[in-house]
Amino acid sequence: MLALYTDSDSTGNTIVCPADLSREINRQATYKLGASQIYWCGNQCIVLTLKDKLAIVGPNDTEEIDVKSRQDGIMCTTEDDGLRVTTAEHTHFFEIV
């Protein structure tokens, strides 16, 4: 599966499709503009990194989480069962429950 982030200046679309790009499985307008990175959290949702926030994009909804850091920068690492989020001060682990 591939996750794509498009139209970063207008709608912030996320598109999920098979690796061969044969069809769209899901398309969602998130209206989260200017995301710098896109990651998988498990195999069910996509996470967009914004300046100091994460946008978790599920099949039907988008949730925004503030990630406070005294220094700029959010580093994410995709894991088999979730997503590890690291800032200069903290490390968090997000998993699908």
Backbone as a ProteinNet text record, in pm:
[ID]
protein_1_A
[PRIMARY]
MLALYTDSDSTGNTIVCPADLSREINRQATYKLGASQIYWCGNQCIVLTLKDKLAIVGPNDTEEIDVKSRQDGIMCTTEDDGLRVTTAEHTHFFEIV
[TERTIARY]
83.3	0	88.1	43.5	111.6	20	77.5	5	65.7	-17.8	27	-36.3	38.1	-11.2	-4.1	-119.2	-123.4	-196.9	-189.4	-258.2	-226.6	-98.4	-57.9	-88.5	-124.7	-158.2	-307.4	-392.1	-536.4	-617.6	-612.6	-698.8	-622.8	-495.3	-418.5	-473.6	-497.4	-552.2	-455.1	-506	-429.8	-498.6	-417.3	-467.9	-398.5	-475.1	-420.3	-451.6	-348.9	-367	-270	-296.1	-200.9	-68	36	169.4	175.8	87	88.7	5.4	-49.9	-129.1	-250.4	-303.8	-413.3	-547.6	-566	-693.8	-673.9	-770.3	-770.2	-850.7	-794.3	-867.3	-939.7	-872.1	-931.7	-870.6	-953.9	-907.5	-979	-901.1	-960.5	-898.7	-981.4	-934.7	-916.6	-793.2	-764.8	-765.3	-741	-724.9	-611.4	-515.9	-390.9	-286.5	-254.6	-169.9	-25.1	66.1	207.8	272.6	221.6	283.9	422	517.5	654.3	685.1	617.6	642.1	510.6	510	395.6	447.1	379.1	421.5	300.4	323.5	221.9	229.9	115	105.9	37.3	115.2	61	29.7	-80.4	-119.2	-258.5	-306.8	-443.2	-457.8	-359	-375.1	-243.6	-256.6	-144.9	-123.5	1.5	32.8	109.6	61.1	128.9	199.6	323.9	392.4	379.8	328.7	318.6	423.3	428.8	535.8	551.1	445.3	452	330.6	277.5	159.1	170.9	93.5	75.6	-70.6	-97.1	-234.1	-247	-332.7	-355.3	-476.2	-455.2	-559.2	-603.1	-725.9	-783.2	-869.9	-936.2	-1019.7	-1133.4	-1183.5	-1299.1	-1280.3	-1172.8	-1160.8	-1014.4	-991.8	-857.7	-854.1	-752.7	-735.3	-600.8	-597.7	-474.2	-422.3	-291.1	-227.8	-113.3	-114.1	-3.4	116.3	232.8	357.4	446.4	447	522.5	670.6	750.5	895	957.6	1056.3	1123.8	1209.3	1250.8	1327.3	1243.3	1258.2	1181.6	1225.4	1131	1164.5	1092.8	1024.8	960.2	1018	1068.4	1123	1032.6	988.8	902.1	970.7	944.7	996.8	881.9	856.5	750.6	795	708.7	733.5	626.1	645.2	546.5	409.5	405.6	278.5	241.7	308	274.2	374.5	387.5	475.5	547	679.4	758.9	781	745.5	757	858.2	962.3	1069.8	1087.5	1096.3	1133.2	1261	1309.7	1431.3	1410.7	1285.6	1258.3	1194.9	1118.3	1039.4	1039.4	1003	972.8	835.5	750.8	615.8	600	508.7	479.8	328.9	287.5	146.5	120.5	14.3	-23.3	-173	-216.5	-358.4	-412	-520.3	-579.9	-715.8
-117.5	0	124.4	225.5	354.6	460.9	556	672.7	794.8	877	995.7	1119	1228.7	1357.7	1453.4	1505.9	1591.5	1721.5	1814.7	1944.1	2011.8	2021.7	2076.2	2224.9	2293.2	2435.4	2461.6	2360.2	2387.5	2293.4	2162.4	2070.2	1973	1953.2	1857	1716.8	1671.3	1537.5	1428.9	1323.5	1201	1094.2	1014	907.7	779	673.5	540.9	453.8	383.7	298.5	180.5	75.4	-35.7	9.2	-66.5	-30	-18.7	-87.2	-78.5	38.4	120.5	239.8	207.9	86.9	43.7	105.8	145.2	203.8	281.1	365.9	437.2	357.7	337.3	272.1	376.6	489.8	596.7	729.4	833.3	970.8	1058.7	1143.1	1228.8	1367.3	1469.2	1607.8	1640.5	1656.6	1681.3	1829.6	1915.3	2059.6	2090.4	1999.4	2022.2	2059.8	2188.3	2239.6	2250.2	2225.2	2242.1	2133.6	2013.1	1902.9	1875.1	1844.8	1822	1674.6	1584.3	1440.5	1364.7	1242.2	1152.4	1016.7	955.2	827	737	607.8	510.9	490.8	480	440.6	305.1	199.8	64.9	48	-17.6	-31.3	25.6	108.6	157.2	307.3	384.4	529.4	594.5	717.4	797.2	912.1	951.4	1065	1167.9	1292	1403.3	1485.8	1527.7	1615.7	1758.7	1842.9	1986	2053.3	2183	2252	2201.4	2205.8	2157.7	2071.1	2005.4	1921.5	1796.5	1697.6	1577.2	1571.4	1534.1	1511.9	1363.2	1296.2	1153.3	1138	1076.6	1064.1	919.1	893.6	759.9	748	635.2	616.1	717.8	769.1	858.2	992.8	1012.2	1131.9	1172.3	1298	1349.5	1409.5	1373.1	1423.6	1494.4	1609.5	1685.6	1677.9	1656.5	1645.8	1746.2	1829.6	1923.5	1847.9	1874.3	1817.5	1935.4	1969.8	2086.7	2052.5	2142.2	2126	2264.3	2281.7	2410.8	2436.1	2330	2342.7	2286.1	2346.5	2298.4	2158.4	2082.2	1952	1837.6	1762.5	1639.3	1529.3	1425.5	1311.1	1191.8	1127.2	1010.5	888.9	774.6	647.4	548	493.4	394.5	262.5	203.6	73.5	-23.4	-152.5	-250.9	-229.2	-187.4	-176.3	-33.4	66.4	204.2	302.3	415.6	523.3	582.3	590.4	652.6	798.6	891	1034.5	1089.9	1155.6	1205.8	1355.7	1430	1571.7	1585.6	1707.9	1729.5	1694.9	1703.4	1680.3	1545.1	1487.3	1367.9	1266.8	1145.1	1040.3	985.7	975.4	923	804.2	713.7	602.3	597.7	606.3	598.8	461	397.1	268.2	262.1	179.6	158.7	67.3	109.1	28.6	-19.5
0	0	0	-71.6	-74.6	-18	50.9	98.9	31.7	-27.9	-98.7	-36.6	-35.1	13.2	-104.3	-147.4	-265.5	-233.7	-325.4	-313.1	-179.9	-147.8	-17.5	-1.9	-111.6	-103.9	-93.1	-119.9	-120.3	-31.3	-56.9	17.7	106.4	82.9	161.8	150.2	28	6.3	47.2	107.4	125.6	41.6	-24.2	-111.3	-71.5	-52.8	-25.3	-145.7	-198.2	-315	-306.4	-386	-389.7	-451	-427.7	-476.6	-628.9	-700.1	-845.9	-899.4	-810.1	-844.3	-931.4	-920.8	-1007.4	-971.7	-845.6	-804	-674.5	-644.1	-516.6	-415.1	-299	-190.9	-107	-83.8	-3.8	-45.9	-52.9	-76.2	25.8	93.2	194.8	189	186.9	195.5	343	387.5	528.9	563.9	465.6	484.8	581.3	593.7	668.3	564.4	556.9	450.1	494.5	402.9	428.7	512.6	507.6	582.7	525.1	612.5	566.4	542.8	613.4	599.2	611.8	560.6	573.9	619.7	715.5	772.2	790.3	793.2	832.2	982.2	1047.2	1187.7	1187.7	1205.1	1184.8	1037.3	1005.7	865.6	840.4	934.3	922.8	910.3	948.9	937.8	896.2	850.6	800.7	898.7	919.2	1005.4	922.7	925.5	860	967	940.9	1035.2	985.4	1073.3	1049.2	1137.1	1143.7	1216.7	1360.4	1439.5	1577.5	1611.1	1509.2	1525.7	1441.8	1480.1	1399.7	1359.1	1237.2	1191.7	1162.9	1240	1221.9	1131	1016	914.7	908.5	951.7	944.7	821.8	805.9	687	674.8	786.9	780.4	848	922.8	1005.8	1018.3	1058.2	1083.3	1223.2	1299.9	1437.2	1444.7	1509.7	1522.2	1665.4	1680.8	1811.5	1818.2	1923.1	1944.2	1999.5	1943.9	1993.6	2029.1	2155.3	2201	2211.7	2159.1	2165.8	2171.8	2258.6	2267.6	2144.4	2080.5	1957.3	1844.4	1726.6	1611.6	1573.6	1527.3	1473.5	1539.8	1458.4	1500.4	1412.6	1474.8	1400.7	1425.7	1320	1332.1	1272.2	1332.5	1283.3	1279	1162.5	1147.4	1207.9	1289.5	1351.4	1301.2	1323.4	1277.8	1339.5	1464.8	1535.5	1572.7	1514.9	1547.5	1491.5	1559.7	1515.2	1635.9	1628.9	1734.8	1695	1785.6	1761.9	1860.3	1808.8	1892.4	1869.9	1981.6	1977.4	2059.3	2072.3	2151.2	2297.4	2347	2488.4	2520	2428.3	2460	2346.2	2382.2	2284.7	2317.9	2216.9	2232.3	2138	2174.1	2085.5	2064.2	1938	1901.9	1842.9	1892.7	1837.2	1818.3	1726.7	1701.3	1808.7	1872.9	1979.6	1934.7
[MASK]
+++++++++++++++++++++++++++++++++++++++++++++++++++++++++++++++++++++++++++++++++++++++++++++++++

